Amino acid sequence: MASYHYIETEGAAVGAPLFLTFHGTGGDENQFHGFASQLVPGAHVISARGDVSEHGAARFFRRTGEGVYDMKDLAERTGAMARFIAEQKQRTGASRVIAMGFSNGANILASVMLTHPEVVDEAALLHPLIPWQPQPQPGLAGRRILVTAGKRDPICPPELTRQLNSYLAAQGADLTEYWSEGGHGIDQPEVQAIARFFGQGQG
């Protein structure tokens, strides 16, 4: 069984959606936990803490430099996270799985969806950085995905975000984009865009 330290808020009813959140580098399981409960009231919320330490900062996989990933480690931890998500869905009896990650958390979530698309039904990838060309993934067809980015983000170059968005659209994902005028932070208009995305998914 995949093991992470996590916090949990029980869903309002059996079969309620399962909402997983993934923090950015140096964050923790509290970063988006309460926000998720606001976004989808009544959801079963689980927020995991990254199990990699980079100079004391929690992350979900290793890297060898800024924007340079340890791809072997990423593959292993992606598999572990996909198992964790599947186990939590089975344990909670969730009707669907939704997820949100920021920065490093968005990257592990994206990696899961690129390799195990069946475990997440819809997702918000906040300022992701995918510095490789993913393989075609027909399992993404019809999946609702929000990608947010900053036009002046020094960590996630906009051209790489556009490449990711083009890839997701080419796989048939139901893609929503949000671009802020800022950098690697989440501003209030972005919060509103995230709320709109998850609100539209509850119909």
Sequence and secondary structure as in RCSB ss.txt:
>XXXX:A:sequence
MASYHYIETEGAAVGAPLFLTFHGTGGDENQFHGFASQLVPGAHVISARGDVSEHGAARFFRRTGEGVYDMKDLA
ERTGAMARFIAEQKQRTGASRVIAMGFSNGANILASVMLTHPEVVDEAALLHPLIPWQPQPQPGLAGRRILVTAG
KRDPICPPELTRQLNSYLAAQGADLTEYWSEGGHGIDQPEVQAIARFFGQGQG
>XXXX:A:secstr
     EEEE  SSTT  EEEEE  TT  TTTTHHHHHHHSTT EEEEE  SEEETTEEESS EEETTEE HHHHH
HHHHHHHHHHHHHHHHHT S EEEEEETHHHHHHHHHHHH GGG SEEEEES    S     GGGTT EEEEEEE
TT SSS HHHHHHHHHHHHHTT EEEEEEESSSSS  HHHHHHHHHHHHHTT 
